[in-house]
Amino acid sequence: MSTIRNSPIEDDDLLDAARACLLAVGWRRTTMTDVARKAGVSRMSVYRRWPDMSALTADLMVREWSTIGYRLAARDGMRLDASGIARTVAAAAREVHEGELFRKIVDVDPELLLPYLLVRRGRTQTTLLESLATGITAAQEAGSVRSGEPELFARSVLLMTYGFVFSVPTMSDEDIDETDLFGQLAIAVENYLR
């Protein structure tokens, strides 16, 4: 049995513990007690930050997926033109799709994602939209993206991307693999923005 920590714990430590628990048994079978035990803290340490597993998991998903595009853009030195935006979008989509947390949720607890696909926009989507709109605005000012409303373009690109993230397994087979399809996403986004 793990011992309870006496030192302060960071939210990232708790999110890491929640991630490990979700990967091990899925969302429905993970409790706040499991997260506390994994982090080596009391249950109240977890409950002080999140009222329930839904809120905790929402923060975990925000952390997991909102940072992918930022990290890729920084690592690759994303060019603020249609091609650079498109390549970063396709790379981020592929990384989310292949990520172990996304795969676990899709395989075991897909209902977690349905509200964000059918009913409402979450913080991850809002963060991605803001980042895309900022990049599109800069690319428009440089003359590499057509004129128009950056927010509308960002929303359209995100909607396009969702289809690839969620449905690539249904369209890949021995003739066309996932790499080919994500390459087509980059082409589609680039041509849309031009």
C-alpha positions in Angstrom: 0.0 0.0 0.0 1.3 3.5 -0.9 1.9 6.0 1.8 0.1 9.3 2.0 2.3 12.3 1.1 2.7 15.2 3.5 4.2 17.5 1.0 2.0 19.7 -1.4 0.9 18.0 -4.5 0.5 19.7 -7.9 -2.6 19.4 -10.1 -0.3 17.8 -12.8 0.6 15.0 -10.3 -3.1 14.3 -9.8 -3.8 14.5 -13.5 -0.9 12.1 -14.1 -2.4 9.7 -11.5 -5.9 10.0 -13.1 -4.3 9.3 -16.5 -2.6 6.2 -15.2 -5.9 4.9 -13.7 -7.9 5.6 -16.8 -5.4 3.8 -18.9 -5.5 0.8 -16.6 -9.2 0.3 -16.2 -11.1 3.0 -18.1 -13.2 5.9 -16.9 -16.3 4.1 -15.6 -14.2 1.9 -13.3 -11.9 4.6 -12.0 -12.9 6.4 -8.8 -11.6 9.5 -7.0 -10.2 7.1 -4.4 -8.2 5.3 -7.0 -6.7 8.5 -8.2 -5.8 9.6 -4.7 -4.3 6.2 -4.0 -2.3 6.3 -7.2 -1.0 9.8 -6.4 -0.3 8.9 -2.8 -2.6 11.5 -1.3 -5.8 11.6 0.7 -9.1 11.6 -1.2 -9.8 15.1 0.1 -6.7 16.3 -1.8 -8.4 15.2 -5.0 -11.8 16.5 -4.0 -10.5 19.9 -3.1 -9.6 20.3 -6.8 -12.4 18.4 -8.6 -15.9 17.6 -7.4 -16.1 14.3 -9.3 -14.4 12.1 -11.9 -16.2 13.9 -14.8 -14.6 17.2 -13.9 -11.2 15.6 -13.3 -11.4 13.7 -16.6 -12.4 16.9 -18.4 -9.3 18.6 -17.1 -7.2 15.7 -18.1 -8.6 15.7 -21.7 -7.9 19.5 -21.9 -4.3 19.0 -20.8 -3.8 16.0 -23.0 -5.1 17.4 -26.3 -4.9 21.2 -26.1 -1.1 21.1 -25.8 -0.5 18.8 -28.8 -0.9 21.5 -31.4 1.2 24.0 -29.4 4.0 21.5 -28.9 4.0 20.5 -32.6 3.9 24.1 -33.7 6.8 25.0 -31.4 8.8 21.9 -32.3 8.4 22.2 -36.0 8.5 26.0 -36.1 5.2 26.0 -37.8 5.1 28.4 -40.7 2.2 30.7 -40.6 1.0 29.9 -44.1 -1.6 27.5 -45.5 0.9 24.7 -45.8 2.4 25.1 -42.4 -1.0 25.3 -40.7 -2.2 22.3 -42.6 0.8 20.1 -41.8 0.5 21.0 -38.1 -3.2 20.3 -38.0 -2.7 16.9 -39.7 0.2 16.0 -37.4 -1.8 17.0 -34.3 -4.9 15.0 -35.5 -2.8 12.0 -36.1 -1.1 12.3 -32.7 -4.5 12.6 -30.9 -5.9 9.7 -32.8 -2.8 7.5 -32.0 -2.5 8.6 -28.4 -3.0 6.0 -25.7 -5.5 8.0 -23.7 -7.7 8.8 -26.8 -7.6 5.1 -27.9 -8.5 3.9 -24.4 -11.5 6.3 -24.2 -12.7 5.4 -27.7 -12.3 1.7 -27.0 -13.8 1.6 -23.4 -15.7 4.8 -22.7 -16.6 6.5 -25.9 -19.7 8.1 -24.3 -17.2 10.6 -22.7 -16.6 12.2 -26.0 -20.2 12.3 -27.3 -21.1 15.6 -25.7 -18.2 17.3 -27.4 -19.2 15.9 -30.7 -22.9 16.4 -30.6 -24.0 18.9 -27.9 -21.4 21.5 -26.8 -18.0 22.9 -27.3 -15.5 22.1 -24.6 -12.4 23.9 -23.4 -10.1 21.8 -25.6 -12.1 22.8 -28.7 -12.1 26.5 -27.6 -8.4 26.5 -27.1 -7.7 24.8 -30.5 -10.1 27.3 -32.2 -8.3 30.3 -30.7 -4.9 28.9 -31.7 -6.1 28.2 -35.3 -7.8 31.5 -35.7 -4.7 33.3 -34.5 -2.5 31.4 -37.0 -5.0 31.9 -39.8 -5.2 35.7 -39.1 -1.4 35.9 -39.3 -1.3 33.9 -42.5 -4.0 36.1 -44.0 -1.9 39.2 -43.1 1.1 37.6 -44.8 -1.1 36.9 -47.9 -0.9 33.0 -47.9 -4.5 32.3 -46.7 -7.5 33.7 -48.5 -9.5 36.5 -47.1 -12.5 35.6 -44.9 -13.5 35.2 -41.3 -10.6 33.5 -39.4 -13.0 32.1 -36.8 -15.2 30.5 -39.4 -12.1 29.0 -41.1 -10.9 27.7 -37.8 -14.2 26.0 -37.0 -14.4 24.5 -40.5 -10.8 23.1 -40.2 -11.6 21.7 -36.8 -14.8 20.0 -38.1 -12.9 18.5 -41.0 -10.2 17.3 -38.6 -12.8 15.5 -36.3 -13.8 13.3 -39.2 -10.3 12.1 -39.6 -9.5 11.7 -35.9 -12.6 9.6 -35.2 -13.2 7.8 -38.5 -9.8 6.9 -39.9 -10.1 3.3 -38.7 -13.2 2.8 -40.8 -11.5 4.0 -43.9 -8.1 2.4 -43.6 -7.3 -1.1 -44.8 -4.6 -3.1 -46.6 -4.8 -0.7 -49.6 -4.9 2.7 -47.8 -3.4 3.1 -44.4 -3.8 5.8 -41.8 -0.7 7.7 -42.9 -2.1 8.1 -46.3 -5.4 9.4 -44.9 -3.8 11.9 -42.6 -1.7 13.1 -45.6 -5.0 13.8 -47.3 -6.2 15.8 -44.3 -3.2 18.1 -44.7 -3.9 18.5 -48.5 -7.6 19.2 -47.7 -6.9 21.8 -45.1 -4.2 23.5 -47.2 -6.5 23.7 -50.2 -9.4 25.0 -48.1 -7.3 27.8 -46.6 -5.8 28.9 -50.0 
